[in-house]
């Protein structure tokens, strides 16, 4: 039986429109309610509210592994609208500027994507959690302040074009990258490299390290999954065991597919 008090690592499929902290808070509530005591929970890397996919959660002593988990390679799928930009480089904001797209072709896109592979410099989006003198950048932007962030060194293993619609000027990509990569910023920079503009219309994290989307627990069914892991008749008894008698940590995500 899993021991969430002592420590577990699991992954949920974060739904669209929810912050990573909001998803974490809901899972923590369900765990604490089930076990009758507050459970320590942390996440290993945020996802934007408009993004979905793999969100790794650590409980108990496994929260000490968060920094290591954050350094693991990540994989994303994303769709981009070419010829326009928004303030956040995704659909959170309305289109603010449009650009020419007549010159864009599949061949041009394939050529441009090559320059984003390897070790590159990337300026994070100003609508991000980066701190400026102790304040989150997105908070400053929402307060109407101008923000200028410095470039950061990142590594992108692969940017693959998986679909392109020349009539609608939309494209889909698969990205394999390291820690600190902003896919929204990548969309922005791809648009600029095409002498146009671009913003994300969808984003999904499909893998973190060895944990993929098929290993995730469906967020809306976490309660049922938890009941199957810790039946009601044993949950209370489990709390009465001394710490040394509890089973060893099994830092593995559940292998059942997303419902």
N, C-alpha and C positions, 0 to 999 in steps of 0.2 A: 504493500500500500504506500502511496506517495506521502511524503512528510513535508507539507508546506511550511510548517513552523520552523523546522530545522533548516530546510533549504531545498528548493527545486528550481529548475530552468524549464520554461515552457514557452510556446509561441502561440499567439492568437492572430487571426486574420482581422486586422483593424478595418472597420467599416468606413465608408465615405462620409465626409462631413463631421467627423469626430476628431478631437485632438488626441494625441498620444496620452497625455495626462488624464483626459476624460476616460479613455479606455482603461487605463491602469486603475483609476479610482473605482470604476465599476467592478473590475475583477477583484480588487482588494476588498471591496464591500462584500461580494459573494463569498470569498474565502473566509473572511472574518466572521460573517454570519454563520457559515457552515461549521466552523471550528470553535465558535464561541469565544474567540479572543482576537485581538488585533493582529493581523499578519503584515509583516514588513515586506513591501513589494517595490521594486524599481524596474525601469525599462532600459534596454541596451540600445539606445538610439531612437530618436523621434522620427515620426512620419508627419508630413504636413496634413492638416485637416482634410484637404481634398484628395489625398493619396490613400490608397488601400494596400493591404498585404501584410507581410511578415513583420510582426512586432514582438520582439523577444522580451519576456518578463522574467525577473529573478525574484525569488522569495528567500527570506531568512538569510542564512550565511552565504547563499549563492549570489547575493547582491555584491559581494566582494569581487565577483568575476565580471562585473559589468564593463569595466574598462577594457578587459581582454576581448570580450564579445564585440565591443564597439569597433575594434580594430580589424575585425574579420571582413573579408571581401563581400561586397553586396552586389546584387543583380536587380535591375529594374526593367520594366517595359513602360514605354511612354508614347503618347501621341502628341503631335505638335501641329498647330495651325500656323502656316507661313503667311507673311505679308502684314502682320499686325503685332502689337505689343500691349501688355498691360503693366500696371505699376508693380505687380507682384510676380509677373511672368507666368501666371496661371489664371484660372477662371475666377479667382477670388475677387478680382477687380474687373471693371469694364475695360474694353479696348480704348486706349488713349491715343494711339498713333497708328496709321496704316502706311504701307510701303509697297513699292512695285514688286510684282512677282512674275511678270511675263518672261523674264530671262531665266527663271529657275527651271532646271531639268533634273531628271534622275541622275544623269551623269555628273552634273555639277554637285549635287548633294553627296554622291559617293566620293567625289574628290575632296570635298570640304570636310567630311567626317573623319578622314584620315589624320587631320591636323589636331584632333582632340584625343588621340590615343597616346599613351605614355605618360611621362611626367610633365605636367603643365601647370600654369598659374591660373587661378580662377578667383574672381571677385564675388563673394557671397551676395545673394540678393539683400537689399536693404530691408525688405519684409522678411526677416529671419530672426533667429534667437541670438545672433551674435551680439556681444555686449560692446557698448561705446561708453566709456567712463562709468561702468557699472550698471548701465541701463540697456535693456534689450533694444536692439535696433528697430524692430517692428513697433515697439511702443513709441519711440521717437517719431517714426513716420506717421503713426496714427494721431500723434499730437501735432502734426503739421510741420515738423522740423525736417530740415535737409540732413541727410546722412551720407557720409563717404566712408566706405569700407576698403581696407587694404587687400590686395591679392594674397591668396594662400596657395601653397604648393599642394597639389593633389596628384593622384595617379589613376588613370583610366586604362583598364586592360583592353576593353573592346567597346566600340560603338558600331552597332550593326543596323543597317537599314532593313526593316522587315516588311515595310509597305509604303507605297507612295501613290497618291491620287493627284495626277497632274491637273485635272479639271478643278478640283476643290482646293488644291495646293495644301494638302495635308500629308503628313508623313508619320510613320511609326518606327521606333527604334528600340533596340535592346542594348542596355548598358551594363557592363561589368566594371566595377570601380572600387576604389579604396575608401578609407575613412575621410569624412569631411567634404565629400562631393555633393554639390547641390545640382539636382537634375533640372531644376527651374533655371539656374544660371547657365547650365549647358544649353538649354533651349534658347535662351537669350543670345548666347555667343554663337550658336549655329546660325541663327537668323542674321546676325551681324556679318558673319563670314560669308553668307550668301548675298551680301549687299541688300538685305531686306530686313525683315523682323520676324520674330516667332515667339509663341508662348505655348505652354502646356495646356492641353485639353483633357488629358488623363495621365495618371501616374500610378504604377503599382510596383511595390517591392516584392520580388518573387523569391529571393533567397538572401540569407545572411549566413556566411560560412557554410556549414553542412546542413543547415536548416532551411528547407524550402517551403513553398506555399502548401504543398501536399502534407506537410507535417503539422500545419497549423490547426488549432481548435477554432471552430466557427464562433465568433464573438457572441452572437445571439443565442447560441446553444451551450454556452460555457456552464451554465447552471446544471443542465442535464448531464454534461460530461463530468462535472464535479461529483454529482450524485453517483455516477457509475464508478468513479474512482474511490470515493469514500461514502459508503452506504450510511444512512442515518443511524442505524443501530450500532455502528462501530465508531462513529465520529466522536461521540462523547467519551467512550472508553479509551480512545487513542490519546486524548488529552490527559488522561490520568497516569500514563506511563511515565516513568522517570526518563530524563533526556538520554541517559546512556543506553536505555533499552530500545530507543527508537531506531528504525531501520536506517541504513546508510543512504546518503544522498544519491539520487539517480538523475544526474543533469541531462536528461534526454527529453526532447519534445515528444508529445504524443504522436504516434504514427498513423492515426486514422485520418482519412481525407476530410477536407473541408466539407461541411454539410451544405 
